[in-house]
Amino acid sequence: MLLARFAPVGSQRYEKLTQSVKAFDKIMELLPVKLFGIWTIFVAGMAAGKAVSVRFYFWDWNDWWIGTLALISIMIGFYLLRKKFKSFAYEDDDISLKTRGYHVFMAIVVFQIGFIIFGGFSILNAMIYLLPYFSIYLIHTIRIDKNHNSISNDSNKHVKTITATIIVIIATIIGFVIDDPVISTASIVTLPFLIVLLFGKHVRHLERAKFYPIFIFAMFVASREAWFLIPLILLFFILRSYNYLRYQKVYPTFGVSDDRS
């Protein structure tokens, strides 16, 4: 991380930057890491909607302003919902019925808004794209025992991973049948991370299975809506820099806690 080299923890430069960044604490509440998933499901709706009429469109920049305004609106809306409803501020291990209900509803609405803008209305397309979303959410409910740096024994890892794997396989097959290259390819590229988690015992397998599938789906969606790369990159580096300066933590990250084989 370049910022870590420019301002190492404990240095005078780091302390000055830390004091400056504190002024942005309230603003940063608008940018939770969960926006990666929410934004991706919305732009996936845009891409699926446009693909109804333009099957082979790729690397499109034409509707960046519509998408950008929508992402800002989603960011503000999600912030307000998290303030009003605690279920929207869920932790990764929260799988209460109320929380699941909120996020199922939110994902359907966000996808449909994106789809309706360009393609009308389609429950079928929404459900197909939401399958990987639910799969990733399920993996995020598997807890990590911070004290032992291991996967918690009471998280039902195998049941959740098997379920998530089956869901992704179904999404791959349906995506192939309906001739949707984004959902089918992104799903099959995600599958190995779930299979490794199923048989692996180390926490690094869980960390990869939590982050990389989100990245994979975001990149495949961006292959159609190219402008989406810009807000993704901005969100990534803003969160990464802020967390480093405020909490001495490099997050989000592609790295894992222990990357040794």
N, C-alpha and C positions, 0 to 999 in steps of 0.2 A: 504494500500500500504506500503510495507516494507521500501521502500526508503524514504517515508515521515516520518517514525518513526526514521530511521537512520539519516536523515538530514532534520529536520523540517524547514519550510520557516522562514527565518530571523536568523537562527543559523549560527555560524561561519563555520561549516562544509558545510552547504548549499551554502554559498557564495563562498567557495573555489571550490566546485563542479560545480557551475554555471559558474565560470570563465574558468574552464577546458573544459566544454561542448561547450562553444562558438566557440572553434577551430573546431568543427564538423559541423558548420552551413552549409557549402557548401556541405558536404557529405550527410547531411540529406535531401537535395533537391532531392536526388535519391530515397527517401523513403516516398512518399506521402501516406496518409492513403487509398487512392483509390486503392493501390496495392492489398488490400484484395480481392476486387471484380475482378480485372483483373487477378490476379494469380489463383483465384478459377475457373474462366471460362476456363482458359487454362488447368488446371489439370482435370477439368470436361471433356474436350475434350479428354485428354489422357485416362481417365477412360472409357468413352463411346466407344472410338476406340478399346480398349483392350477387352471390353465386347462383341464386335461383334463375337470374336472367343472363348473367355473364359467367358461364361455367368455368372458363379457363383464365379468369383475370388474375394478375400476379403483380406484386410490388407496386401497388397503387398509392398515389399521393393526393388524389383529387379531393378527397373529403376530409382532409386533415383538420380543417377548422371546425367542422361539425363534430368530429371525434374528440377534439381537444376540449371544446365547450362541454361536451357530454361527460368527459372524464373529470373536469373541474366540478360539474354539478353532482356527479356521483361522489366525489371526495367530500364535498360539503354536506350532501345528504347523509352519507355514512357517518360523518362526524356528529351530526345532529341526532341521528338514531342511537348512536353509542351513548350520547349524553342522556337521552330520554329513556332508553331501554337497556338495562344491564346485559341482556342476552346478546346484544350486538357487540358487546365488549368482551366476548368470551375468551377464555384461555384455551390453549390447544387441547387440553385434556377435558374440556367441558363438553359432554355429550348428552346433556339433559334433553328431554323431549322438547321443552320450550325453546331451547337454543337451536336445536336441529330444525325445528319448525320455522323459526325466524330466518335461518340461513337458506333453507330450501326455498322458501317464498322469495327471499331477496334475490337469489341466483336466477330463479325463473323470470322474475320481473325485469332484472337488469338485462338478461339475454334477450327477452322479448322486445324490450325497448330498442335495442340495437338492431334486431331483426326487422321490426316493424318499420323503422326509418327507411329501409331500402327494399324489403321483400314481402311486406304484408304481415301475416300472422301464421305461425306454425308451431303447434304443440310437439309434433314429431321431431323437428329439428332441435327444439329446445331440450327435449328429454335426452336426445343423443349426446348433445354437447354437455349436458349436466352430469352424465354418467361419470366421466373422468373427474369432474369437479367434486362429486360425492366421494369418489375413491380417494382423492387426495385429502379431503377433509377427514375421512376415516383414518388415514395413516397419521394425520396430525393429532389424533386423540390418543396415540400410543405414547406413554410418558417415558421420560428419561429420569432415572434415579441419579440425582446430582451428586449424592454422597459417594456412590460407588462407580459413577460414570458408566452406567450400564442400563439396559432396557428394563423398566420396572416389571416385576413378575406378575403384578395384578392388572396389567393393561390388556390382557387377552391378545397378545401380539399375533399369534398364529391365526386366530379366528378372524381378526380384522384384516390381516394381510391377505389371507385366502379370499375373503369377501371382496377386498379391493382389487385383487388380481382378476377374479371372475368378472367384475364390473368392467374393467379395462379391456378384457378379452371380448366381452359382448360389444363394447363400443367400437373395437377394431372391426369386428365382423359386420356390424350394422353399417359402419362407415364405408366399408368395402362394398356392401350390397347396394347402398344408395348412391355410390360413386362420389363420396366426399373425401378428397385426398387429405384435407387438413386433419379431421378427426381420426381417420383410420391410421394415418402415418404417425401422428403425434402419440396416439395410444400405443401402437406397437413399439415405438422407440422408448416409451415409458416403462413398458412391461418388464424389461430386465432388472430395473431397480427394485421392483416389487418381488420378483423371484429371488433375487439376492437377499433381500430382507427376510423373506420367508425362511430361508435356510441358514442365514447368517445370524450370529449372536451378538456381534459387536455393535456398539452405539453408532459407529460411523455409518453403518448400513442404513440405520433409521434416519440419520441426519441427511444422507443423500436422497433417500426416498421421499423426504419431506420437501426438499428444495428443488431438486433437479426436475421433477415432473412439471412443476409450475413454470420453470424456465423453458422447458421443452415446448409446452403448449403455447406459451407467450411467443416464442420464436416462430413456431409454425403459423400462428395467427398473423404475426408481423410479416411473414412472407407474402401475405396478400395485402394487408394494410401496413405498408412500409413506414408510414409516419409514426406508428405506434412505438417504434424503436426509441424515438426521442424521449417521450414521457417515461418509458421504462428505464432508460439509462439515467435520466435526471433523478427519478425516484431512488434508484439504486445507490447512486453516489451521494445524494443528499443525506439519505438515511445512514449510509456507511460513515460519512464524515462526521455527522452529528453524534452518532453513538460512540465513535472513537473519542471525540473531544469531550463529551459529557460523561461517558461511563467507561472509558478506556477499553471499549469493546468494538472489535471490527465485525459489524453486523449490519446488513445481510452479507453473507459470504458464500463462495463456492467451496471453501475449505471445510474440513470437518475437524472434530476435536482431536482425533488421533488417526492420521492417514497412513499409518504403517500397515503393511500386509499381515 
